[in-house]
């Protein structure tokens, strides 16, 4: 009985893809939080103010008023 290498390789790729997608979904909230903190820091460093408009957080700079 000879192992079928292409089928095994395809199976490994499918498993790796599913594991990667699951990891990205479960770590998304952490990545979103880091991105928002970075945006807040950049906004305030440039002299702006972080404001909430409706459901959105925005950087309001003196030029945009």
N, C-alpha and C positions, 0 to 999 in steps of 0.2 A: 504494500500500500504506500504510494508515493504522496507526500504532502503537496497540496496545491498552493504554491507560493503566491500567485497573484490574488487568490481569494483571501489568504491570510493577511497579505499586505493591505488589501482593501478594507478588511475588517478592522485592522489596527488603525487605519486612517479614520474610519467612521467612529470608533471608540474615542480616539484622541479629539476629534472634532466635538463630540458630545460632551466630553469632560471639559474642554476649553470653553464651550458656550455656557455650560453650567457655572463654571468659575466666574466668567464675566458677569452673568446675571446676579449671582450672589454678592459680588464685590462692587456692584454698580453704586449703591448708596454711599459707600466710602469714597469712591472716586468722584462722585458728584459733590460731596461735602468738601473735599480737598480743592476742587476746582472753584467752588464758590468762595471759599476762604481766600484763595489766591486772588480772585477777582476783587474782593473787598479790600484786601491789602493794597493792590495796585491802584484801585480807585482812590483810596484815602491818601496814598503816597503822592498822587498827582493833583491833590487839592480838591478832590470831589467828595461827594457825600453819597453814601449808600442808602437808597430809599426803596420803599415797597409801593408799587403802583398796581393796585388790584392784586393779582396773584404773582406778579413778577417783581423780582428784585432788580433794580437798575442803578447805574452809577450816574449821578447828576453832577456835572461839572459846571463851573461858573460860565463857561462859554455856551452851554446848552440851555441856560435859563432864558 
